[in-house]
C-alpha cells in the first residue's frame, strides 16, 4: 500500500486511509471499531475499510491472523490489505483492514421481508457449510455464526466474516477438544445467545465443531420462518426455548451435562415432547426439515457434521466434493500464551508485515502470469472470489453482472488481444458436441465476424435456437434449477469490463410465445440463474485451463 495517506472524518472520528482511496459512505460501527465504504480512485472498485480499535486484546489478534490464514476461500470474506498508522513516538492503537465490499448481510436480507425461495435457502446454506468445512479443517471453531456474520452480495454469493471469537481445538478420538493453553475456553462468552448451542450453556465436558453446526441449524430455521427459532430473553429462557421445541433430552444425554444444577433443573421440568418441524414450517421443503432436525440435534454427539450436511439430499443440486476444499494447514493459536501489551503489539506488527509481503508477492506473480496469458480471461481465483453486482444489460442480454470488487493492490497490466478468444469461441460454437455431451447435433444458421446463430438438438429430443455473441471469451449452456435451458456468456466491452450475461432464447414447453406467462417464466429463470453464476464461471475457466477451448 502506498505510504501517502489522507484523513477522512466518518462516524464522528478520523480515518487515516491510503490516498489511493476515496471515501464513499459510512457503513457502521460496533465493539470492534468502525467501517466505511471507499472506492479505488483509478479503478473505481469498491472496498470496505475497517478501523479496528482496542486492538491489543486476544479477541482482535486471532481475527487478523485468521483472515490471513483463510484468505482465498470463496465463502470467507477476503482481506485485501492491512495498514498500521504509527504516531510521532512510533506507537499505534488501531489497525486498518481493507476488505471485500459486500452489499448486505443475511440478517438484513431476512429482516427486509423480500421473498426468498427454497433455492435461495439451499444456496445460502451450502455456501455457509463450505466455508465452515474449510474453517473446521484448520482446527478452528468460529463460535459466533449468525445471520449478521454472513455477508451477501447482489449475486447471492455468501461469505463468512468476523473471527473475533474464533478459537482453536485439538481433534482427539473423534471429538474436537479445546486446545491446550486455552484457559477459560469453556466458560468465556461464545456466540450470540439465540444461536448458542445447548452444550455451551450446560457446560458439557468438551466443545466440539458441533457448536458451529448448531448455529447453522438456527440460521436455516430463521430462513425458513423469517425469524429466530430460539429467541430467549436470558440464559434460562434460552434453554427453555430449546427444550420447548426439541423436547426433553434423554437421560444418557443429561448425564453428560457438566453442571449438576443444570441437570437438576432439566429433570425438574415436565417431560416435553418434540414439536415436529413441519408444524412450525408447513410450507418448507421436507428435505430441508430433515436436514434441520440433524443440525439441531440436542445431543452434540448426534449432531450432523459439516461434511455430512454437505452430502444431504437437500443440497444435492449444489454438492460437489471436488469444489469443497479443506484448509492446507491448521492454525497456530500460540499467540494466546502472550499476555503483555508490548508482546501483543509486536504480534500485530509482525502479522501486518507478513500479510503485506504475501499479498504483494502474489500480486506481482499474478501480474507476470497475466502478461503472458494469450486469452483475455482473469485468473480463476480472481473471478470465482470476486463479488458480482447487477448492472445495465450488455450485448442485448436479458440481464448482466460485472465485478464490483477487485484485489488490492494489484499491478496494472493491459489486457491481451482477444483474437484467440474469438477463434476459440467460434470453434466451440460451431462444434459444441465435444464440450456439452448432451448435444446430439448442431447446425449453424447464420454467421458473421461477431455473431453465430445455431440450431441445437439435444439427445433428450429438445431443440433450441441460440444466438451467440462472439465478443464473449466463452459460452456455457446449462440447465437451471427451474428446468429451463439458459445461455450464459462472459463478455467484454471496449473499456475492458467483463460481463456475465444471460439470454433466454429457447422455447418454453407449454408456454405461448409473447404471453404474460412467458414473461413471468423468464423472470423466474433470471432469478434462478443467479445462483448458478459462480459454478458457471468455474466451469468456463476450467475448460480454458484444460485447453478445451484452444
TIMIGU-876494 format. One line per field, with one value per residue (C-alpha): residue number from 1; residue in one letter; z, x, y. Coordinates in Angstrom, 1 decimal. Example, Ala and Ser with C-alpha at 12.3 -4.5 7.8 and 13.67 -1.06 7.14 Angstrom:
! residues 2
resi <- c(1 2)
resn <- c(A S)
Z <- c(7.8 7.1)
X <- c(12.3 13.7)
Y <- c(-4.5 -1.1)
//
This chain:
! residues 550
resi <- c(1 2 3 4 5 6 7 8 9 10 11 12 13 14 15 16 17 18 19 20 21 22 23 24 25 26 27 28 29 30 31 32 33 34 35 36 37 38 39 40 41 42 43 44 45 46 47 48 49 50 51 52 53 54 55 56 57 58 59 60 61 62 63 64 65 66 67 68 69 70 71 72 73 74 75 76 77 78 79 80 81 82 83 84 85 86 87 88 89 90 91 92 93 94 95 96 97 98 99 100 101 102 103 104 105 106 107 108 109 110 111 112 113 114 115 116 117 118 119 120 121 122 123 124 125 126 127 128 129 130 131 132 133 134 135 136 137 138 139 140 141 142 143 144 145 146 147 148 149 150 151 152 153 154 155 156 157 158 159 160 161 162 163 164 165 166 167 168 169 170 171 172 173 174 175 176 177 178 179 180 181 182 183 184 185 186 187 188 189 190 191 192 193 194 195 196 197 198 199 200 201 202 203 204 205 206 207 208 209 210 211 212 213 214 215 216 217 218 219 220 221 222 223 224 225 226 227 228 229 230 231 232 233 234 235 236 237 238 239 240 241 242 243 244 245 246 247 248 249 250 251 252 253 254 255 256 257 258 259 260 261 262 263 264 265 266 267 268 269 270 271 272 273 274 275 276 277 278 279 280 281 282 283 284 285 286 287 288 289 290 291 292 293 294 295 296 297 298 299 300 301 302 303 304 305 306 307 308 309 310 311 312 313 314 315 316 317 318 319 320 321 322 323 324 325 326 327 328 329 330 331 332 333 334 335 336 337 338 339 340 341 342 343 344 345 346 347 348 349 350 351 352 353 354 355 356 357 358 359 360 361 362 363 364 365 366 367 368 369 370 371 372 373 374 375 376 377 378 379 380 381 382 383 384 385 386 387 388 389 390 391 392 393 394 395 396 397 398 399 400 401 402 403 404 405 406 407 408 409 410 411 412 413 414 415 416 417 418 419 420 421 422 423 424 425 426 427 428 429 430 431 432 433 434 435 436 437 438 439 440 441 442 443 444 445 446 447 448 449 450 451 452 453 454 455 456 457 458 459 460 461 462 463 464 465 466 467 468 469 470 471 472 473 474 475 476 477 478 479 480 481 482 483 484 485 486 487 488 489 490 491 492 493 494 495 496 497 498 499 500 501 502 503 504 505 506 507 508 509 510 511 512 513 514 515 516 517 518 519 520 521 522 523 524 525 526 527 528 529 530 531 532 533 534 535 536 537 538 539 540 541 542 543 544 545 546 547 548 549 550)
resn <- c(X X X X X X X X X X X X X X X X X X X X X X X X X X X X X X X X X X X X X X X X X X X X X X X X X X X X X X X X X X X X X X X X X X X X X X X X X X X X X X X X X X X X X X X X X X X X X X X X X X X X X X X X X X X X X X X X X X X X X X X X X X X X X X X X X X X X X X X X X X X X X X X X X X X X X X X X X X X X X X X X X X X X X X X X X X X X X X X X X X X X X X X X X X X X X X X X X X X X X X X X X X X X X X X X X X X X X X X X X X X X X X X X X X X X X X X X X X X X X X X X X X X X X X X X X X X X X X X X X X X X X X X X X X X X X X X X X X X X X X X X X X X X X X X X X X X X X X X X X X X X X X X X X X X X X X X X X X X X X X X X X X X X X X X X X X X X X X X X X X X X X X X X X X X X X X X X X X X X X X X X X X X X X X X X X X X X X X X X X X X X X X X X X X X X X X X X X X X X X X X X X X X X X X X X X X X X X X X X X X X X X X X X X X X X X X X X X X X X X X X X X X X X X X X X X X X X X X X X X X X X X X X X X X X X X X X X X X X X X X X X X X X X X X X X X X X X X X X X X X X X X X X X X X X X X X X X X X X X X X X X X X X X X X X X X X X X X X X X X X X X X X X X X X X X X X)
Z <- c(0.0 -0.8 2.1 1.3 3.4 3.8 6.7 6.4 9.0 9.3 12.2 14.4 14.2 11.9 9.5 8.1 4.9 1.7 -0.6 -3.4 -1.9 -1.9 0.9 -0.3 2.8 6.4 6.9 10.6 13.9 16.7 19.6 17.1 15.7 12.6 8.9 5.9 2.2 -0.2 -3.9 -5.6 -7.4 -10.5 -10.9 -9.3 -7.4 -4.0 -0.7 2.9 5.2 8.9 11.6 14.4 17.8 21.2 19.2 22.0 23.0 22.5 20.6 17.9 17.3 16.1 13.9 12.0 11.7 10.7 7.9 6.6 7.1 5.3 2.5 -0.8 0.1 -1.9 1.1 3.6 3.4 1.5 3.2 0.6 2.8 6.3 7.4 10.7 11.2 13.7 15.7 16.2 19.0 17.0 18.8 17.4 18.8 15.8 12.6 9.3 7.3 3.6 2.9 0.2 0.0 0.2 -0.3 2.8 5.4 5.8 8.8 6.8 3.9 6.2 8.0 4.7 4.1 0.4 -0.8 -0.7 -2.5 -1.4 -4.0 -2.0 1.2 -0.4 -1.8 1.4 3.5 1.0 0.9 4.7 5.1 2.5 4.4 7.7 6.5 5.5 8.9 10.9 8.8 10.1 13.7 14.2 15.8 14.6 17.7 16.5 13.4 12.9 10.0 10.7 10.2 6.8 4.1 0.8 -2.4 -5.3 -6.9 -3.7 -3.1 0.6 2.8 6.5 8.4 11.9 13.5 16.7 18.9 17.0 18.9 18.2 19.1 19.1 17.4 19.6 19.4 17.1 19.4 18.9 22.3 23.5 22.5 25.3 26.8 26.2 29.8 30.4 27.0 28.4 30.3 28.2 26.0 22.9 20.2 20.3 22.7 20.1 18.1 21.1 21.3 24.4 25.4 25.9 28.4 30.1 30.4 28.5 29.0 25.7 22.9 19.5 16.0 16.7 18.3 14.9 13.3 15.8 14.8 11.2 12.1 13.8 10.7 8.5 10.7 10.6 6.8 6.8 9.3 8.8 12.5 15.1 16.2 19.8 20.9 24.6 26.8 29.0 29.8 31.4 28.9 26.1 27.5 28.0 24.4 23.1 25.4 24.4 20.7 20.8 23.8 27.0 26.3 27.1 30.4 28.6 27.3 30.6 32.3 30.1 31.2 33.2 35.6 38.3 38.9 35.2 35.3 38.3 36.6 33.5 35.5 37.5 34.4 33.0 30.2 26.9 23.5 20.5 18.3 14.7 12.4 9.7 12.0 12.6 8.9 7.0 3.6 3.8 1.6 3.5 2.8 4.4 7.5 7.6 7.5 10.1 12.5 12.1 12.5 15.7 17.5 21.2 21.8 20.1 19.7 17.5 15.5 11.9 10.7 8.0 5.6 6.3 5.9 2.5 1.4 2.5 -0.4 0.3 -1.1 -3.9 -6.6 -5.2 -3.7 -5.5 -3.3 -5.7 -5.1 -1.3 -0.2 3.2 4.5 3.6 7.2 10.7 12.5 15.3 18.3 20.1 20.4 23.3 25.5 25.1 27.8 27.7 25.7 24.3 23.2 21.6 19.8 18.3 17.2 15.4 13.6 12.6 11.3 9.3 7.8 6.9 5.3 3.2 2.0 1.0 -0.8 -2.8 -3.8 -5.0 -6.9 -8.7 -9.6 -10.9 -12.9 -14.6 -15.4 -16.9 -19.2 -20.8 -21.0 -24.6 -23.6 -22.1 -19.1 -15.5 -13.2 -11.9 -8.2 -9.3 -11.0 -8.6 -5.4 -6.8 -6.0 -8.9 -8.9 -11.3 -14.0 -17.1 -19.7 -22.1 -25.7 -25.8 -23.0 -20.5 -17.6 -16.9 -14.0 -13.6 -11.0 -8.2 -6.2 -7.1 -5.5 -3.6 -4.5 -7.9 -10.8 -13.6 -16.8 -20.3 -21.3 -24.1 -27.6 -27.9 -31.2 -29.8 -27.7 -30.7 -32.6 -29.6 -29.1 -32.8 -32.9 -29.8 -31.2 -34.5 -32.9 -29.3 -29.0 -27.6 -24.8 -24.0 -24.3 -24.2 -27.6 -30.4 -33.4 -34.2 -37.4 -38.0 -39.3 -39.6 -39.1 -39.3 -37.7 -34.4 -34.3 -34.8 -34.7 -34.4 -34.0 -31.4 -30.9 -27.5 -27.1 -24.9 -28.1 -27.1 -29.9 -29.2 -31.3 -29.8 -30.6 -29.6 -29.2 -30.2 -28.0 -25.2 -24.5 -23.7 -23.7 -21.3 -21.8 -18.6 -17.1 -14.4 -11.3 -12.9 -15.5 -18.4 -20.5 -20.3 -22.3 -20.5 -21.8 -20.4 -22.5 -22.6 -23.7 -25.3 -21.9 -20.8 -18.4 -18.2 -18.0 -17.3 -19.4 -19.6 -22.7 -22.8 -26.4 -26.2 -26.4 -23.1 -23.4 -22.9 -22.7 -25.5 -27.0 -26.2 -23.4 -19.9 -18.7 -20.8 -19.3 -15.8 -16.6 -18.0 -14.9 -12.7 -14.9 -14.5 -10.7 -10.6 -12.8 -10.4 -8.2 -11.0 -11.7 -9.6 -10.9 -14.5 -14.2 -12.6 -15.4 -18.0 -16.6 -16.0 -19.7 -20.7 -18.2 -19.6 -23.2 -24.3 -25.9 -27.6)
X <- c(0.0 1.3 2.9 0.8 -2.4 -5.3 -7.5 -11.3 -13.9 -16.6 -18.8 -17.6 -13.9 -10.9 -9.9 -6.3 -6.5 -4.5 -4.6 -5.5 -9.0 -11.9 -14.5 -18.0 -20.2 -20.4 -21.3 -21.5 -19.7 -19.6 -17.4 -14.6 -14.4 -15.9 -16.2 -16.7 -17.1 -14.5 -13.5 -10.2 -9.6 -8.1 -10.1 -13.4 -13.6 -15.3 -13.7 -14.7 -12.2 -12.4 -10.7 -10.1 -9.7 -9.0 -6.5 -4.4 -6.7 -6.9 -10.2 -8.7 -5.4 -6.9 -9.3 -6.4 -4.4 -7.4 -8.4 -4.8 -4.9 -8.3 -7.6 -8.7 -11.6 -14.6 -17.0 -14.8 -14.5 -11.4 -8.9 -7.1 -4.7 -3.8 -2.2 -0.8 -0.6 2.2 2.2 5.2 6.5 6.3 3.3 -0.2 -3.6 -5.5 -5.2 -6.9 -8.3 -9.1 -11.7 -14.1 -17.1 -20.4 -23.8 -25.6 -25.6 -28.1 -29.7 -30.6 -31.9 -34.2 -35.4 -36.2 -39.1 -38.1 -39.3 -36.7 -37.2 -36.1 -33.3 -32.1 -32.1 -30.2 -27.6 -27.1 -26.9 -24.5 -22.1 -22.0 -21.3 -18.5 -16.9 -17.3 -15.9 -12.7 -12.6 -13.0 -10.4 -7.8 -8.8 -10.7 -14.1 -15.8 -18.1 -20.1 -22.1 -25.3 -27.0 -25.2 -21.8 -22.8 -22.2 -24.1 -23.6 -26.0 -25.3 -26.2 -22.6 -22.1 -19.0 -18.4 -16.9 -15.9 -13.4 -13.0 -14.4 -12.7 -10.6 -8.6 -9.3 -7.5 -9.2 -8.9 -10.8 -13.4 -14.0 -12.8 -11.4 -10.3 -6.7 -4.1 -3.5 -6.9 -7.6 -11.2 -12.2 -15.3 -16.6 -16.0 -18.6 -19.4 -21.9 -24.9 -27.4 -30.0 -27.5 -25.7 -25.6 -27.1 -23.8 -22.3 -25.0 -25.0 -21.2 -20.7 -17.2 -15.9 -16.7 -16.7 -17.2 -20.9 -21.3 -20.9 -23.2 -25.9 -25.6 -26.1 -29.3 -30.6 -29.8 -31.6 -34.6 -34.6 -34.5 -37.5 -39.5 -38.3 -37.5 -35.1 -36.3 -34.9 -35.4 -34.6 -34.7 -31.9 -29.8 -32.7 -35.3 -32.9 -32.6 -36.4 -37.0 -34.7 -36.4 -39.8 -39.1 -36.8 -38.3 -36.7 -33.3 -32.6 -31.2 -28.0 -27.5 -28.3 -25.6 -23.0 -24.2 -21.3 -23.4 -25.2 -27.5 -28.4 -29.2 -31.4 -33.2 -34.0 -35.2 -37.5 -39.3 -42.3 -41.4 -41.9 -42.4 -40.6 -42.6 -42.4 -40.7 -43.3 -45.9 -43.6 -42.7 -45.6 -44.5 -40.9 -39.2 -39.4 -35.7 -34.9 -36.8 -35.0 -31.6 -32.8 -33.5 -30.0 -28.4 -30.4 -29.9 -29.8 -27.0 -23.8 -22.6 -25.6 -25.5 -24.5 -21.1 -20.3 -19.3 -22.4 -24.6 -23.0 -23.9 -27.5 -30.1 -31.4 -28.1 -27.7 -28.1 -25.0 -22.9 -19.5 -16.8 -14.1 -15.1 -15.4 -11.7 -10.1 -7.5 -3.9 -2.7 -4.0 -4.0 -1.5 -3.1 0.3 -0.3 -2.7 0.3 1.2 -0.3 1.7 0.6 4.1 4.0 0.6 1.9 4.8 2.5 0.3 3.2 4.6 1.3 0.6 4.1 3.8 0.4 1.5 4.6 2.5 -0.2 2.4 4.3 1.1 0.1 3.5 3.3 -0.3 0.7 3.5 1.3 -1.5 1.0 1.8 -1.8 -2.9 -6.6 -8.4 -9.6 -9.0 -7.3 -9.6 -9.4 -9.9 -13.2 -14.6 -13.8 -14.9 -18.4 -20.8 -23.4 -26.2 -25.5 -27.3 -27.7 -24.9 -24.9 -28.7 -29.0 -31.8 -29.5 -25.9 -23.4 -20.0 -17.3 -17.8 -14.6 -11.0 -7.7 -6.0 -3.3 -2.5 -0.3 -2.0 -1.5 -3.0 -5.5 -4.0 -5.6 -9.0 -8.2 -7.5 -10.6 -12.7 -11.4 -11.8 -15.4 -16.1 -14.8 -16.9 -20.0 -19.7 -18.9 -20.3 -20.7 -17.2 -17.9 -21.6 -22.1 -25.9 -25.9 -26.8 -26.3 -25.6 -26.5 -25.1 -28.0 -26.3 -22.7 -20.7 -17.5 -19.2 -22.3 -23.4 -26.9 -27.3 -29.9 -29.0 -30.8 -30.3 -30.2 -33.4 -35.3 -35.4 -34.4 -33.1 -32.1 -29.2 -27.8 -24.1 -22.2 -18.6 -17.5 -17.7 -14.5 -16.6 -20.1 -21.7 -25.1 -26.5 -29.8 -31.0 -32.8 -36.1 -35.7 -35.3 -32.2 -30.3 -27.4 -24.8 -21.8 -18.8 -18.5 -16.0 -16.8 -14.5 -13.4 -12.2 -15.0 -16.1 -19.8 -21.7 -24.8 -27.9 -30.0 -33.3 -33.8 -35.2 -38.9 -40.6 -42.6 -46.4 -46.0 -47.3 -44.6 -45.2 -47.6 -47.6 -46.9 -43.7 -42.6 -43.2 -41.4 -38.4 -38.2 -38.2 -35.4 -33.4 -33.6 -32.9 -29.9 -28.2 -27.4 -25.5 -23.2 -20.2 -20.4 -20.7 -17.7 -15.8 -16.6 -15.7 -12.3 -11.6 -12.2 -9.7 -7.2 -7.6 -7.1 -10.6 -11.2 -7.8)
Y <- c(0.0 3.5 5.4 8.5 8.8 11.1 11.9 11.3 12.1 9.5 8.1 11.1 10.1 10.3 7.6 7.8 5.8 5.2 8.2 5.9 5.5 7.9 7.9 6.9 6.4 5.3 1.7 1.2 0.6 -1.9 -3.1 -3.9 -0.4 1.4 0.7 2.8 2.2 3.6 3.2 3.0 6.3 4.7 1.6 2.7 -0.7 -0.8 -1.6 -1.8 -0.1 -1.1 0.8 -1.7 -0.1 -1.7 -3.8 -5.2 -8.0 -11.7 -11.1 -8.9 -10.7 -14.0 -12.1 -10.6 -13.8 -15.9 -13.5 -14.0 -17.8 -18.3 -15.7 -17.1 -19.3 -18.2 -18.4 -16.5 -12.7 -11.6 -9.3 -7.2 -5.4 -4.2 -1.0 0.4 4.2 5.0 8.2 10.5 8.4 5.2 3.8 2.8 1.9 0.9 -1.2 -0.6 -3.5 -3.2 -5.9 -7.1 -4.9 -6.8 -5.3 -6.7 -9.4 -12.3 -10.6 -7.6 -9.7 -11.8 -8.7 -6.9 -9.2 -9.7 -13.1 -15.8 -19.2 -22.6 -22.3 -19.2 -21.3 -24.1 -21.7 -19.8 -22.9 -24.7 -21.7 -21.4 -25.1 -24.9 -22.0 -23.7 -27.0 -25.1 -23.3 -26.6 -28.3 -25.8 -26.9 -23.6 -23.1 -19.9 -19.7 -16.7 -17.8 -15.8 -14.1 -10.8 -12.5 -13.9 -11.3 -11.5 -9.6 -8.9 -12.2 -14.1 -15.1 -15.6 -15.1 -15.8 -12.9 -11.8 -14.2 -12.2 -15.1 -17.9 -20.4 -23.5 -27.1 -30.4 -33.3 -36.3 -39.6 -38.1 -35.2 -31.6 -30.7 -27.3 -26.6 -26.8 -23.4 -22.1 -21.2 -20.4 -21.8 -23.5 -20.5 -17.4 -15.8 -17.7 -16.8 -14.5 -16.1 -17.1 -19.1 -20.6 -24.4 -26.0 -27.7 -24.2 -23.3 -26.7 -27.0 -30.3 -31.8 -30.6 -28.2 -29.7 -28.5 -29.3 -25.8 -24.2 -26.7 -25.9 -22.2 -23.2 -25.0 -21.9 -19.9 -22.4 -22.3 -18.5 -18.6 -21.0 -19.0 -15.4 -15.1 -16.7 -20.1 -19.8 -16.2 -16.4 -13.3 -14.5 -17.6 -19.6 -18.6 -19.5 -23.1 -23.2 -22.2 -25.0 -27.6 -26.4 -27.0 -30.0 -31.8 -33.2 -34.8 -38.4 -39.5 -40.5 -37.0 -35.4 -37.5 -35.7 -32.3 -30.8 -28.7 -30.7 -27.7 -27.7 -31.5 -31.0 -28.1 -30.0 -33.0 -30.8 -29.7 -31.6 -34.1 -32.2 -33.9 -32.6 -30.2 -31.5 -29.0 -29.5 -27.9 -24.9 -24.6 -26.1 -24.8 -25.8 -28.4 -31.8 -32.4 -29.0 -30.1 -33.4 -31.6 -29.1 -31.9 -33.3 -29.8 -29.1 -32.4 -31.5 -34.0 -32.7 -36.3 -37.0 -33.7 -33.9 -32.7 -30.2 -32.9 -34.9 -31.9 -31.1 -34.6 -34.3 -34.7 -31.2 -29.8 -32.4 -29.8 -27.9 -30.6 -31.1 -32.7 -31.5 -27.9 -28.2 -27.9 -28.2 -25.9 -26.9 -26.2 -26.0 -22.7 -22.0 -20.3 -20.0 -16.2 -17.0 -17.5 -13.8 -11.6 -8.4 -5.3 -5.0 -8.6 -8.2 -5.0 -7.0 -9.8 -7.4 -5.6 -9.0 -10.2 -7.0 -7.1 -10.8 -10.3 -7.2 -9.1 -12.2 -10.1 -8.1 -11.2 -12.8 -9.7 -9.5 -13.2 -12.8 -9.8 -11.6 -14.6 -12.3 -10.6 -13.9 -15.2 -15.5 -15.3 -12.2 -14.1 -13.1 -15.6 -18.4 -17.2 -13.6 -14.4 -17.0 -15.0 -11.6 -10.5 -9.7 -6.9 -6.2 -3.6 -2.5 -5.3 -5.7 -7.0 -7.2 -9.7 -10.0 -9.2 -8.8 -8.7 -7.2 -7.5 -5.0 -5.5 -6.4 -7.3 -4.5 -3.7 -5.3 -4.4 -2.5 -4.5 -4.2 -6.9 -9.1 -9.4 -11.0 -12.6 -16.1 -15.9 -15.1 -18.1 -20.4 -19.4 -19.7 -23.2 -24.1 -22.5 -24.5 -27.8 -27.9 -31.6 -32.1 -29.7 -30.5 -34.3 -33.9 -32.2 -34.6 -32.2 -28.6 -26.6 -23.1 -21.0 -17.6 -16.4 -13.2 -11.9 -11.2 -13.4 -17.0 -18.3 -22.1 -24.8 -27.4 -30.7 -32.4 -36.2 -35.7 -34.6 -30.9 -28.5 -25.0 -21.9 -20.0 -16.6 -16.4 -13.1 -13.7 -10.8 -13.4 -15.3 -18.4 -19.8 -22.2 -23.9 -25.3 -26.4 -24.1 -25.3 -24.2 -26.9 -24.4 -24.1 -20.8 -19.5 -17.5 -15.7 -13.9 -10.8 -7.9 -4.3 -1.8 -0.5 -3.9 -4.5 -8.2 -9.1 -12.3 -12.2 -14.4 -14.7 -16.6 -17.6 -21.2 -22.0 -22.8 -26.1 -25.4 -21.6 -19.4 -17.1 -13.5 -14.2 -12.9 -16.4 -16.4 -13.1 -14.4 -17.6 -15.8 -13.6 -16.7 -18.1 -15.0 -15.1 -18.8 -18.4 -16.1 -19.0 -20.7 -17.8 -19.0 -22.6 -21.5 -19.3 -22.1 -24.5 -21.9 -21.2 -24.9 -25.5 -22.8 -24.2 -27.7 -26.5 -27.4 -24.0 -23.6)
//
